[in-house]
Amino acid sequence: MSAQRCEDCWNYNYDEEADEYYCRMDLDEDEYYRAFARKDSRCRYFLQADDYYLPRHQ
C-alpha cells in the first residue's frame, strides 16, 4: 500500500484567511501525536480524496 499523504486526504483543507492548509479533524494533543509523530504509522482519519468520490455514490 502507498503511504498516506495529507495532501491526498479529504480532511486536508485550505484556509483562505490564514493562507495555509490544515487538517479539519478536531484532534487533541494525544491524538495528534499518535497520528503524526511516527513515520510508519497510518492516520486513522485518512480519507482518500478524489474527483469521482461523490459521483460514484449517487
PDB file of N, CA, C and O in Angstrom:
ATOM      1  N   MET A   1       0.822  -1.191   0.000  1.00  0.00           N
ATOM      2  CA  MET A   1       0.000   0.000   0.000  1.00  0.00           C
ATOM      3  C   MET A   1       0.862   1.250   0.000  1.00  0.00           C
ATOM      4  O   MET A   1       1.941   1.264   0.593  1.00  0.00           O
ATOM      5  N   SER A   2       0.402   2.276  -0.649  1.00  0.00           N
ATOM      6  CA  SER A   2       1.169   3.508  -0.674  1.00  0.00           C
ATOM      7  C   SER A   2       0.996   4.266   0.637  1.00  0.00           C
ATOM      8  O   SER A   2      -0.003   4.112   1.341  1.00  0.00           O
ATOM      9  N   ALA A   3       1.971   5.069   0.936  1.00  0.00           N
ATOM     10  CA  ALA A   3       1.921   5.854   2.170  1.00  0.00           C
ATOM     11  C   ALA A   3       0.833   6.913   2.055  1.00  0.00           C
ATOM     12  O   ALA A   3       0.577   7.450   0.978  1.00  0.00           O
ATOM     13  N   GLN A   4       0.210   7.195   3.165  1.00  0.00           N
ATOM     14  CA  GLN A   4      -0.815   8.220   3.181  1.00  0.00           C
ATOM     15  C   GLN A   4      -0.158   9.584   3.233  1.00  0.00           C
ATOM     16  O   GLN A   4       0.816   9.791   3.956  1.00  0.00           O
ATOM     17  N   ARG A   5      -0.698  10.508   2.464  1.00  0.00           N
ATOM     18  CA  ARG A   5      -0.193  11.870   2.457  1.00  0.00           C
ATOM     19  C   ARG A   5      -1.337  12.809   2.770  1.00  0.00           C
ATOM     20  O   ARG A   5      -2.444  12.640   2.259  1.00  0.00           O
ATOM     21  N   CYS A   6      -1.077  13.793   3.604  1.00  0.00           N
ATOM     22  CA  CYS A   6      -2.126  14.748   3.955  1.00  0.00           C
ATOM     23  C   CYS A   6      -2.700  15.430   2.718  1.00  0.00           C
ATOM     24  O   CYS A   6      -3.893  15.728   2.675  1.00  0.00           O
ATOM     25  N   GLU A   7      -1.869  15.680   1.716  1.00  0.00           N
ATOM     26  CA  GLU A   7      -2.324  16.362   0.507  1.00  0.00           C
ATOM     27  C   GLU A   7      -3.391  15.570  -0.239  1.00  0.00           C
ATOM     28  O   GLU A   7      -4.162  16.147  -1.006  1.00  0.00           O
ATOM     29  N   ASP A   8      -3.447  14.258  -0.028  1.00  0.00           N
ATOM     30  CA  ASP A   8      -4.420  13.403  -0.699  1.00  0.00           C
ATOM     31  C   ASP A   8      -5.652  13.122   0.155  1.00  0.00           C
ATOM     32  O   ASP A   8      -6.522  12.348  -0.245  1.00  0.00           O
ATOM     33  N   CYS A   9      -5.728  13.736   1.306  1.00  0.00           N
ATOM     34  CA  CYS A   9      -6.806  13.431   2.260  1.00  0.00           C
ATOM     35  C   CYS A   9      -7.990  14.377   2.100  1.00  0.00           C
ATOM     36  O   CYS A   9      -7.826  15.570   1.847  1.00  0.00           O
ATOM     37  N   TRP A  10      -9.174  13.820   2.251  1.00  0.00           N
ATOM     38  CA  TRP A  10     -10.419  14.579   2.177  1.00  0.00           C
ATOM     39  C   TRP A  10     -10.477  15.637   3.292  1.00  0.00           C
ATOM     40  O   TRP A  10     -11.119  16.674   3.124  1.00  0.00           O
ATOM     41  N   ASN A  11      -9.811  15.379   4.429  1.00  0.00           N
ATOM     42  CA  ASN A  11      -9.845  16.271   5.588  1.00  0.00           C
ATOM     43  C   ASN A  11      -8.793  17.370   5.548  1.00  0.00           C
ATOM     44  O   ASN A  11      -8.673  18.131   6.508  1.00  0.00           O
ATOM     45  N   TYR A  12      -8.038  17.476   4.482  1.00  0.00           N
ATOM     46  CA  TYR A  12      -6.983  18.473   4.353  1.00  0.00           C
ATOM     47  C   TYR A  12      -7.550  19.673   3.611  1.00  0.00           C
ATOM     48  O   TYR A  12      -7.782  19.602   2.405  1.00  0.00           O
ATOM     49  N   ASN A  13      -7.774  20.768   4.315  1.00  0.00           N
ATOM     50  CA  ASN A  13      -8.457  21.932   3.745  1.00  0.00           C
ATOM     51  C   ASN A  13      -7.561  23.153   3.700  1.00  0.00           C
ATOM     52  O   ASN A  13      -6.572  23.258   4.427  1.00  0.00           O
ATOM     53  N   TYR A  14      -7.934  24.065   2.830  1.00  0.00           N
ATOM     54  CA  TYR A  14      -7.220  25.332   2.702  1.00  0.00           C
ATOM     55  C   TYR A  14      -8.024  26.429   3.375  1.00  0.00           C
ATOM     56  O   TYR A  14      -9.224  26.562   3.140  1.00  0.00           O
ATOM     57  N   ASP A  15      -7.357  27.217   4.216  1.00  0.00           N
ATOM     58  CA  ASP A  15      -7.976  28.353   4.886  1.00  0.00           C
ATOM     59  C   ASP A  15      -7.506  29.618   4.182  1.00  0.00           C
ATOM     60  O   ASP A  15      -6.332  29.980   4.268  1.00  0.00           O
ATOM     61  N   GLU A  16      -8.421  30.293   3.484  1.00  0.00           N
ATOM     62  CA  GLU A  16      -8.054  31.474   2.711  1.00  0.00           C
ATOM     63  C   GLU A  16      -7.615  32.628   3.597  1.00  0.00           C
ATOM     64  O   GLU A  16      -6.712  33.378   3.228  1.00  0.00           O
ATOM     65  N   GLU A  17      -8.237  32.783   4.762  1.00  0.00           N
ATOM     66  CA  GLU A  17      -7.874  33.886   5.651  1.00  0.00           C
ATOM     67  C   GLU A  17      -6.459  33.724   6.197  1.00  0.00           C
ATOM     68  O   GLU A  17      -5.702  34.693   6.257  1.00  0.00           O
ATOM     69  N   ALA A  18      -6.098  32.506   6.595  1.00  0.00           N
ATOM     70  CA  ALA A  18      -4.761  32.250   7.144  1.00  0.00           C
ATOM     71  C   ALA A  18      -3.757  31.933   6.038  1.00  0.00           C
ATOM     72  O   ALA A  18      -2.551  31.928   6.282  1.00  0.00           O
ATOM     73  N   ASP A  19      -4.245  31.669   4.821  1.00  0.00           N
ATOM     74  CA  ASP A  19      -3.403  31.333   3.674  1.00  0.00           C
ATOM     75  C   ASP A  19      -2.538  30.106   3.961  1.00  0.00           C
ATOM     76  O   ASP A  19      -1.333  30.101   3.707  1.00  0.00           O
ATOM     77  N   GLU A  20      -3.189  29.056   4.502  1.00  0.00           N
ATOM     78  CA  GLU A  20      -2.469  27.820   4.802  1.00  0.00           C
ATOM     79  C   GLU A  20      -3.410  26.636   4.799  1.00  0.00           C
ATOM     80  O   GLU A  20      -4.627  26.793   4.894  1.00  0.00           O
ATOM     81  N   TYR A  21      -2.838  25.450   4.690  1.00  0.00           N
ATOM     82  CA  TYR A  21      -3.606  24.213   4.742  1.00  0.00           C
ATOM     83  C   TYR A  21      -3.616  23.673   6.162  1.00  0.00           C
ATOM     84  O   TYR A  21      -2.689  23.919   6.934  1.00  0.00           O
ATOM     85  N   TYR A  22      -4.671  22.934   6.505  1.00  0.00           N
ATOM     86  CA  TYR A  22      -4.787  22.357   7.838  1.00  0.00           C
ATOM     87  C   TYR A  22      -5.646  21.094   7.781  1.00  0.00           C
ATOM     88  O   TYR A  22      -6.399  20.887   6.829  1.00  0.00           O
ATOM     89  N   CYS A  23      -5.527  20.269   8.792  1.00  0.00           N
ATOM     90  CA  CYS A  23      -6.374  19.092   8.930  1.00  0.00           C
ATOM     91  C   CYS A  23      -7.629  19.512   9.675  1.00  0.00           C
ATOM     92  O   CYS A  23      -7.544  20.065  10.772  1.00  0.00           O
ATOM     93  N   ARG A  24      -8.789  19.256   9.094  1.00  0.00           N
ATOM     94  CA  ARG A  24     -10.022  19.731   9.719  1.00  0.00           C
ATOM     95  C   ARG A  24     -10.532  18.819  10.835  1.00  0.00           C
ATOM     96  O   ARG A  24     -11.544  19.122  11.466  1.00  0.00           O
ATOM     97  N   MET A  25      -9.847  17.716  11.078  1.00  0.00           N
ATOM     98  CA  MET A  25     -10.228  16.849  12.182  1.00  0.00           C
ATOM     99  C   MET A  25      -9.873  17.536  13.493  1.00  0.00           C
ATOM    100  O   MET A  25      -8.780  18.087  13.633  1.00  0.00           O
ATOM    101  N   ASP A  26     -10.775  17.506  14.434  1.00  0.00           N
ATOM    102  CA  ASP A  26     -10.555  18.153  15.722  1.00  0.00           C
ATOM    103  C   ASP A  26      -9.828  17.167  16.636  1.00  0.00           C
ATOM    104  O   ASP A  26     -10.461  16.375  17.333  1.00  0.00           O
ATOM    105  N   LEU A  27      -8.503  17.222  16.627  1.00  0.00           N
ATOM    106  CA  LEU A  27      -7.688  16.276  17.381  1.00  0.00           C
ATOM    107  C   LEU A  27      -7.140  16.934  18.637  1.00  0.00           C
ATOM    108  O   LEU A  27      -6.716  18.090  18.610  1.00  0.00           O
ATOM    109  N   ASP A  28      -7.151  16.186  19.741  1.00  0.00           N
ATOM    110  CA  ASP A  28      -6.468  16.701  20.919  1.00  0.00           C
ATOM    111  C   ASP A  28      -4.983  16.373  20.804  1.00  0.00           C
ATOM    112  O   ASP A  28      -4.563  15.742  19.834  1.00  0.00           O
ATOM    113  N   GLU A  29      -4.185  16.794  21.782  1.00  0.00           N
ATOM    114  CA  GLU A  29      -2.734  16.632  21.680  1.00  0.00           C
ATOM    115  C   GLU A  29      -2.312  15.167  21.557  1.00  0.00           C
ATOM    116  O   GLU A  29      -1.424  14.840  20.769  1.00  0.00           O
ATOM    117  N   ASP A  30      -2.938  14.297  22.324  1.00  0.00           N
ATOM    118  CA  ASP A  30      -2.582  12.875  22.287  1.00  0.00           C
ATOM    119  C   ASP A  30      -2.910  12.245  20.938  1.00  0.00           C
ATOM    120  O   ASP A  30      -2.101  11.495  20.391  1.00  0.00           O
ATOM    121  N   GLU A  31      -4.084  12.541  20.401  1.00  0.00           N
ATOM    122  CA  GLU A  31      -4.470  12.010  19.089  1.00  0.00           C
ATOM    123  C   GLU A  31      -3.553  12.543  17.992  1.00  0.00           C
ATOM    124  O   GLU A  31      -3.162  11.804  17.089  1.00  0.00           O
ATOM    125  N   TYR A  32      -3.218  13.806  18.074  1.00  0.00           N
ATOM    126  CA  TYR A  32      -2.328  14.399  17.081  1.00  0.00           C
ATOM    127  C   TYR A  32      -0.958  13.724  17.127  1.00  0.00           C
ATOM    128  O   TYR A  32      -0.382  13.402  16.088  1.00  0.00           O
ATOM    129  N   TYR A  33      -0.448  13.515  18.324  1.00  0.00           N
ATOM    130  CA  TYR A  33       0.855  12.859  18.466  1.00  0.00           C
ATOM    131  C   TYR A  33       0.819  11.448  17.887  1.00  0.00           C
ATOM    132  O   TYR A  33       1.716  11.060  17.138  1.00  0.00           O
ATOM    133  N   ARG A  34      -0.216  10.677  18.231  1.00  0.00           N
ATOM    134  CA  ARG A  34      -0.326   9.309  17.714  1.00  0.00           C
ATOM    135  C   ARG A  34      -0.454   9.283  16.192  1.00  0.00           C
ATOM    136  O   ARG A  34       0.070   8.379  15.540  1.00  0.00           O
ATOM    137  N   ALA A  35      -1.136  10.253  15.634  1.00  0.00           N
ATOM    138  CA  ALA A  35      -1.374  10.263  14.190  1.00  0.00           C
ATOM    139  C   ALA A  35      -0.154  10.702  13.392  1.00  0.00           C
ATOM    140  O   ALA A  35       0.058  10.215  12.281  1.00  0.00           O
ATOM    141  N   PHE A  36       0.656  11.615  13.933  1.00  0.00           N
ATOM    142  CA  PHE A  36       1.698  12.227  13.119  1.00  0.00           C
ATOM    143  C   PHE A  36       3.127  12.087  13.644  1.00  0.00           C
ATOM    144  O   PHE A  36       4.061  12.473  12.942  1.00  0.00           O
ATOM    145  N   ALA A  37       3.327  11.566  14.813  1.00  0.00           N
ATOM    146  CA  ALA A  37       4.678  11.505  15.389  1.00  0.00           C
ATOM    147  C   ALA A  37       5.539  10.442  14.725  1.00  0.00           C
ATOM    148  O   ALA A  37       6.708  10.698  14.436  1.00  0.00           O
ATOM    149  N   ARG A  38       4.998   9.270  14.480  1.00  0.00           N
ATOM    150  CA  ARG A  38       5.785   8.188  13.894  1.00  0.00           C
ATOM    151  C   ARG A  38       5.604   8.181  12.388  1.00  0.00           C
ATOM    152  O   ARG A  38       4.491   8.332  11.885  1.00  0.00           O
ATOM    153  N   LYS A  39       6.694   8.006  11.678  1.00  0.00           N
ATOM    154  CA  LYS A  39       6.654   7.990  10.213  1.00  0.00           C
ATOM    155  C   LYS A  39       5.914   6.770   9.667  1.00  0.00           C
ATOM    156  O   LYS A  39       5.278   6.853   8.616  1.00  0.00           O
ATOM    157  N   ASP A  40       5.993   5.640  10.367  1.00  0.00           N
ATOM    158  CA  ASP A  40       5.391   4.413   9.852  1.00  0.00           C
ATOM    159  C   ASP A  40       3.927   4.237  10.238  1.00  0.00           C
ATOM    160  O   ASP A  40       3.271   3.311   9.761  1.00  0.00           O
ATOM    161  N   SER A  41       3.409   5.107  11.089  1.00  0.00           N
ATOM    162  CA  SER A  41       2.012   4.959  11.499  1.00  0.00           C
ATOM    163  C   SER A  41       1.091   5.535  10.433  1.00  0.00           C
ATOM    164  O   SER A  41       1.466   6.442   9.689  1.00  0.00           O
ATOM    165  N   ARG A  42      -0.098   5.000  10.375  1.00  0.00           N
ATOM    166  CA  ARG A  42      -1.085   5.453   9.411  1.00  0.00           C
ATOM    167  C   ARG A  42      -2.151   6.260  10.142  1.00  0.00           C
ATOM    168  O   ARG A  42      -2.594   5.880  11.226  1.00  0.00           O
ATOM    169  N   CYS A  43      -2.548   7.348   9.557  1.00  0.00           N
ATOM    170  CA  CYS A  43      -3.572   8.202  10.154  1.00  0.00           C
ATOM    171  C   CYS A  43      -4.916   7.497  10.052  1.00  0.00           C
ATOM    172  O   CYS A  43      -5.348   7.123   8.962  1.00  0.00           O
ATOM    173  N   ARG A  44      -5.568   7.320  11.182  1.00  0.00           N
ATOM    174  CA  ARG A  44      -6.859   6.624  11.145  1.00  0.00           C
ATOM    175  C   ARG A  44      -7.984   7.529  10.648  1.00  0.00           C
ATOM    176  O   ARG A  44      -9.108   7.064  10.460  1.00  0.00           O
ATOM    177  N   TYR A  45      -7.702   8.794  10.435  1.00  0.00           N
ATOM    178  CA  TYR A  45      -8.703   9.737   9.929  1.00  0.00           C
ATOM    179  C   TYR A  45      -8.548   9.983   8.429  1.00  0.00           C
ATOM    180  O   TYR A  45      -9.269  10.799   7.854  1.00  0.00           O
ATOM    181  N   PHE A  46      -7.617   9.287   7.803  1.00  0.00           N
ATOM    182  CA  PHE A  46      -7.343   9.486   6.381  1.00  0.00           C
ATOM    183  C   PHE A  46      -8.512   8.997   5.537  1.00  0.00           C
ATOM    184  O   PHE A  46      -8.980   7.869   5.696  1.00  0.00           O
ATOM    185  N   LEU A  47      -8.975   9.854   4.644  1.00  0.00           N
ATOM    186  CA  LEU A  47      -9.998   9.510   3.658  1.00  0.00           C
ATOM    187  C   LEU A  47      -9.464   9.917   2.295  1.00  0.00           C
ATOM    188  O   LEU A  47      -9.147  11.085   2.072  1.00  0.00           O
ATOM    189  N   GLN A  48      -9.365   8.972   1.397  1.00  0.00           N
ATOM    190  CA  GLN A  48      -8.827   9.255   0.069  1.00  0.00           C
ATOM    191  C   GLN A  48      -9.729  10.228  -0.657  1.00  0.00           C
ATOM    192  O   GLN A  48     -10.911   9.949  -0.860  1.00  0.00           O
ATOM    193  N   ALA A  49      -9.191  11.359  -1.048  1.00  0.00           N
ATOM    194  CA  ALA A  49      -9.951  12.363  -1.782  1.00  0.00           C
ATOM    195  C   ALA A  49      -9.701  12.191  -3.277  1.00  0.00           C
ATOM    196  O   ALA A  49      -8.559  12.063  -3.717  1.00  0.00           O
ATOM    197  N   ASP A  50     -10.764  12.191  -4.036  1.00  0.00           N
ATOM    198  CA  ASP A  50     -10.639  12.179  -5.484  1.00  0.00           C
ATOM    199  C   ASP A  50     -11.867  12.839  -6.090  1.00  0.00           C
ATOM    200  O   ASP A  50     -12.876  13.029  -5.411  1.00  0.00           O
ATOM    201  N   ASP A  51     -11.781  13.183  -7.348  1.00  0.00           N
ATOM    202  CA  ASP A  51     -12.859  13.910  -8.017  1.00  0.00           C
ATOM    203  C   ASP A  51     -14.088  13.053  -8.283  1.00  0.00           C
ATOM    204  O   ASP A  51     -15.157  13.588  -8.576  1.00  0.00           O
ATOM    205  N   TYR A  52     -13.957  11.737  -8.187  1.00  0.00           N
ATOM    206  CA  TYR A  52     -15.053  10.846  -8.528  1.00  0.00           C
ATOM    207  C   TYR A  52     -15.743  10.234  -7.317  1.00  0.00           C
ATOM    208  O   TYR A  52     -16.588   9.352  -7.471  1.00  0.00           O
ATOM    209  N   TYR A  53     -15.400  10.684  -6.125  1.00  0.00           N
ATOM    210  CA  TYR A  53     -15.972  10.105  -4.904  1.00  0.00           C
ATOM    211  C   TYR A  53     -17.488  10.286  -4.858  1.00  0.00           C
ATOM    212  O   TYR A  53     -18.218   9.310  -4.686  1.00  0.00           O
ATOM    213  N   LEU A  54     -17.963  11.506  -5.007  1.00  0.00           N
ATOM    214  CA  LEU A  54     -19.403  11.754  -4.926  1.00  0.00           C
ATOM    215  C   LEU A  54     -20.185  11.156  -6.094  1.00  0.00           C
ATOM    216  O   LEU A  54     -21.228  10.544  -5.861  1.00  0.00           O
ATOM    217  N   PRO A  55     -19.730  11.305  -7.336  1.00  0.00           N
ATOM    218  CA  PRO A  55     -20.492  10.682  -8.435  1.00  0.00           C
ATOM    219  C   PRO A  55     -20.629   9.173  -8.327  1.00  0.00           C
ATOM    220  O   PRO A  55     -21.630   8.608  -8.766  1.00  0.00           O
ATOM    221  N   ARG A  56     -19.640   8.520  -7.750  1.00  0.00           N
ATOM    222  CA  ARG A  56     -19.724   7.061  -7.591  1.00  0.00           C
ATOM    223  C   ARG A  56     -20.841   6.662  -6.652  1.00  0.00           C
ATOM    224  O   ARG A  56     -21.416   5.583  -6.800  1.00  0.00           O
ATOM    225  N   HIS A  57     -21.166   7.526  -5.670  1.00  0.00           N
ATOM    226  CA  HIS A  57     -22.159   7.175  -4.653  1.00  0.00           C
ATOM    227  C   HIS A  57     -23.532   7.755  -4.949  1.00  0.00           C
ATOM    228  O   HIS A  57     -24.424   7.684  -4.104  1.00  0.00           O
ATOM    229  N   GLN A  58     -23.715   8.317  -6.114  1.00  0.00           N
ATOM    230  CA  GLN A  58     -25.031   8.874  -6.462  1.00  0.00           C
ATOM    231  C   GLN A  58     -25.851   7.861  -7.226  1.00  0.00           C
ATOM    232  O   GLN A  58     -26.987   8.146  -7.605  1.00  0.00           O
TER     233      GLN A  58
END
